[in-house]
Amino acid sequence: MANSSNFIDAMQKAGRSSIVGPNVIANALPFVGGGLVLTAIGTYGGLGVINSAPGLFMPTFFGVMIVQFILFFVVRGIAEKANNQLALPILVLYSLLSGYTLSGLVFVALSSAVGIQGVGLAALGCGVAFMAGQSIGSNLSDQDGMALGKTLSIGLIGLLVVIIAQVVLGFFGVITPTFLEVGISGAGVLIFSGLAVFDFYILPRSYRDDQYLSAALSMYLTYINLFIFLLRLIIILGGGSRD
């Protein structure tokens, strides 16, 4: 989960409470929106592969995941140096590849009882989280902001451990019970909703105004992960697959 690495890095940079980038979020928001649009395009492309050549999707899915993981660390390192001209095309590619890896979950949603309405509801939930996060996070005191950050860091690490265990058990054919899947998805929604709030507190204290692509990457990861856990939860509560 790349977001955990980005979150811990931001926490380490915010050792002081003073704001170093008062305009960094405003500078980052157009790139967050653009990244989400590119992700939607990548998802559409992935759905096209699933429908036209389903046997090709899984091999390319794992290949894309590896490339995406590498690109995350590359673009983060370049963006932190405020080399935005070089970081931007890499971030564009990263967003497209994120959409491709997301297309499998979206396909499950479209094939389930929740359908396109479930996908729309998850997207709407991200929009609500953004508005609430902007309102609450921008007004957090230093004491409350750092307390929230420490709480979220513990929750994020715990969630990562559980997901890794889930993947390993799934590899050996152990299927996660529905009640546990609901708990994991619900915890993910809560944690990334909290991060949507925390971003508005921590990013101006972590990045200068010219490091807006670093801030954009952090916010992008927050909303992509929130969308994933929301959609997972909606699928489960909606009754799962039609089949």
N, C-alpha and C positions, 0 to 999 in steps of 0.2 A: 504494500500500500504506500505509494509514493507520497501521499499527503502526510503521513506520519513523519517522514524525513524532513519535509518542508516545514512542518509545524515545529519540530524540535529545533531546527535551524533558526527559525524566527524567534523562538523563545530565548535562545542563546544570544541573539543579537540585541534583544531588548533588555539588557541588563540595567539600563537607565530608564527612568520614566519620562524623560523629556521627549518632545516630538521633534523628529529630525526630518520628516517629510510631510508637511501639512497638506500638500496637494497630491500626494502619491496615489491615493485612492481615486480621486477625480481623474487623474491621468491614466489610471489603469482600467477604469470601467469600460471604455470603448473596446479595449482589447479583450476583456473578459467576455463582453457580448459577442464580439467577432469570433472568439474561440468557440463559444457555444454554438454559434451558427455553423461553423466549420465542422463541429462534432456532429450536428444534425445531418450534414451532408455526408460525412463518413458513415454514419449509421444507415442512411438510405442506401449507400453503396454496398454496405455489408448485407443488408436485407436483400439486395438484388443478387448477390452471390449465393446467399442461402436458398433463394427461390429458384435460381437458374442452374446452379452447380453446387448442390448441398455437400457433395463429397469433397469439394475443394475448400469449404469454409474452415473446418477445424485445423487442417495443416497450416493454412494461412493465418488463422487466428493466433496460434501459438508463436508463429514467426513474427507477427505484428506485435504481440505482447513483449517479446524480447527486445525488438527494436524500440518500442515505446519506452521501455524501462531505461534503456541506454540514453535515449534522447532526453528523458527527464533530467538526468544528472548533467548532461551536456548543456541544455538550455538554461538550467538553473545557474550553473557556473558562469556562463557567458552573461546572463541577464544581471547577475549580482555585480558584475564589473561595469554595468551600464553601457555595454556594447550592444545597443538596441538594434542597430542595423543588421548585425549578424544574428542576434537572438530571434528576431521576428520571424524570418522564414522557417527556422527550426520549430518555433512555437506553432506556426501554421501547420506544419507537417505533424507535429505531436497531437494537435487537436483533431486532425483528420483521422489519424490512427486510433485515437481514443474512441471516436465514433464507430470505427470498424469493430473494435473489441466490445463495444456496448451493444452492437446490433444483435448479438445472440440473446441477451436478456430482453431486448425490445421485441424480438421475434416470439419469445416465450409469452410475453404479455399479450401480443396481438393474437396469438393462438389460444389464449386462455379466455375465461369468462369475462375478464375485465376489458379486453380489447383496447381499442384506441383511446377510449375514455380513461382507462387506467394510466396510460402514458401521459395523457393531457393532465390528469390529476396530479401526477408526480411532478410534472413541469410547473404546474400552478403552485404546488407546495414549495418548490424552490424559490419562486417569485415572492411568496409570502415571507419565507425565511430571509430573503434579501431585504425586504422593506422593514421587517422587525429588527434584523441585525443592524441596519443602518441607524435606526432610531435608538436602540438600546446601547449598542456597542460604542457609538460615538460619545455617549454620555457616561460611560463607566469611570468610576474613580480608579486611581492607580491600585489601591488595595483590592477593590472588587475585581479589577481586570486581571491582576496577577493571580488572585485566588481562583478565578474561573479558568485561567490558563493551566494552572497546576492540576485542577480537577479534570479538565479535558485531556491533559497529557496522560494521566493514569488510565482514564477510560479508553483512550485511543490505543494505548499499548495492550490493555486487556482485550479489546476488540480484535486487534491484530493477532494475538495469540490464539483466540478462539477460532478465527477464520482459518488460520494455518492448520490448526488441529482438524477443523472440518474438512479441509481439502485433503489432508493426509488420510483421514478415515474414509472419505469418499473414494480415494484411490484404491482402498482395500475393500470396497463394496459396502461400507457402513453408511447407511442413509440417515441423515439428521432427522430426528422426529419433528413433527410439525410444530409442536409447542416450543421446541428449542430454536427452530428456524424463525418463529415469530419473535422470540426473545432477542436473537442476534440482530434481526432486521430492525426491531424497535430500538435496540440500543444504538445501532448505527444512525438511525434517524435523530435520536436525541443528541448524540455526540456531534454530528455534523451540523445540526441546527445550532448547537452551542458554538461551534467554530464559525458559523455565519455571523454570530454576534461578536465573537472574539476578534475576527479579522479587522473589524472597524476600530478596535482598540489597539491591537498589536502592530498592524502594518505601518501606520505613521510613525511608530516608535522603533521600527526595525529597518525601514528602507528610506533612502533619500528620494526626493521628487524625481530624479533622473533614473531611479531604479524601478520605474513603474511596471516594467515587464515581470520583474520578480514578484511584485505585489499581485499583478494580474494572474500569474501562474498559481499563486497561493489561493486566491479567490476562486479561480477556475476549478481547482482540485476539490475545494470545499463543496461547490455546487454540483459537480459531477458525481462525487461520492454520495451526497445527500440524495440526488436523483436516483442513484442505484439502490440505495437502501429503502427509499420510499416506494420505488416500483416493486422491489422484492416483497415488501410488506403488503402492498396492495394486491399483488398476485396471490399471495397466500390467503389473505383475508377474503379475497374474491372467489376462492374455491379452487384455485390452481388451474390445471389444464382441462380443456373441454374433453380431451381424450381420457 
